[in-house]
């Protein structure tokens, strides 16, 4: 169903490398297929002289039957045990060695021995590793990982962190100044107080990765972007239904400001209501050429019969699409550090979200509290009109100065009239 959408057709097939049986031996992927043998040899060398290529292959052979069960029934019938095990071995060595390259795990000597991979090819390989039909079971990676980095799954954690490694520039503010001062003082008690009282209890995005229960890298990426999550286990009340679907610029006119959260989890969407205005907090997202295929394949994974039971990524995309209508909406989110646009045009980014969200059905529980608070804020006519008036007349320092100048001139005029009517004797 997703493939039938014209703008999304090319987002589900690999461009340069096949992983697993679905796209194996495609002619257009032969170039990187040759690199797999070199990467497997390099992986073996990095494991040490005491480890042989036959030993690594034997470990993969032990789990080959279990790995075959992860794929659709009938999709691996063309592969006998030897050819399937060989495919799993070469693909697993390639994936792990590619992780080592991007996370700078290998030494300088090991790096010098690697076949060169240009930056554009690295970007395409990264994209291809997170396609739903281009996955390798994690159990195959695990049996080889113990030889390469002592079984330390931090390699995979660091690899996933690359997606969220580019953070928006930190704004200079009193809160950030206090944070830096506290960090330098190494006072844990004060740091905890500042975090809980001044920053609303928000913490950083670092957490230990657990492989238990994850079938493949795409699932790990989804968990990386969603867990832990606190979606409410209830449908929104009828009185709280978000019926307006206002864009970012419209919400700003209604007195709602936007701010980037301290984590990159798409479930960390909150709304804080103030006296007149409100603040909507959204996770920052770096958008480049790999973002659309990644999000669409996460959606496909959520929609698949054996996928996750919830629609966290789908709901996030739907939310962003409701907030983004035009380039001006992207511009405002970019200015707040919520979107980092590596595509160039804000209009292009707006089109990307509109295309991705085409035909998606979100979880009705997703962001229920935040959406209800926004709707409640916008239905308060007095606060809405006051916020709109402030947005029109105090949207820039110049309008504020003009207003103060007008008040000052009015005060002078009033004083002059008073002293003219009641001159001092």
TAGI-V671159 format. One record per run of one state. SS is the DSSP state (helix for helix, strand for strand, loop for the rest). FROM is the first residue (numbers start at 1). TO is the last residue. Records with the same first field share a line. If there is no record, write none. Layout:
SS->FROM-TO ; FROM-TO
This chain:
loop->1-5 ; 12-26 ; 48-52 ; 69-80 ; 103-107 ; 114-118 ; 129-137 ; 149-153 ; 165-173 ; 186-187 ; 199-216 ; 227-237 ; 241-247 ; 254-255 ; 261-269 ; 274-277 ; 283-284 ; 288-290 ; 304-311 ; 324-326 ; 336-338 ; 342-345 ; 357-367 ; 380-380 ; 394-396 ; 422-425
helix->6-11 ; 27-47 ; 53-68 ; 81-102 ; 108-113 ; 119-128 ; 138-148 ; 154-164 ; 174-185 ; 188-198 ; 217-226 ; 238-240 ; 248-253 ; 291-303 ; 312-323 ; 327-335 ; 346-356 ; 368-379 ; 381-393 ; 397-421
strand->256-260 ; 270-273 ; 278-282 ; 285-287 ; 339-341
